Amino acid sequence: MVTMNRDTETVHEAYAFVCLHCGHGWEEEYEIRHSTDLSGHRKADYYAHGVRVASPLTRADCPACNRGPIRILRPGRVNVAHAHLP
């Protein structure tokens, strides 16, 4: 099935994540394409490094342990913490 879009708006957002199971922290930037189809239904498609991915707000797995739960933080929090590690 082909879905035609009426309009598309692209925004960029970044999130920091920490796994409450293993303590691993990481950050990721997303390109989010908001679109409206011809029926008026809105949707958001998330892309990381040019690849479509699930929304990190609805499903996030830790890349280190493949578990969770995951805490989402403001962007920059994990990078600041890593900068203070020996």
C-alpha positions, 0 to 999 in steps of 0.5 A: 500500500502506498501512502501519500503525504500532504506535508512533512516537517523535519526536526532534530532532537537529541536524548541521553539514556541511562540503563537502570539495570547495568548503568550504561549511558549513551546519547543519540540524535534523531531526525524526526519526520512529522507528516500528515497523510491525505486522510489527515492522520499525523505520524512521526518517523524517527531516524538515527544515522539515516536508518528508520528506528522505533521512537526512543520514547516508546521503546528503548533497549540498552545496547550494552545488556539488551534490558532495561528499564531505561531512563531518558535524560536531557541531552548532554547529561551522559557526555558531561558525566563521561567527561569527568570519569578517569 
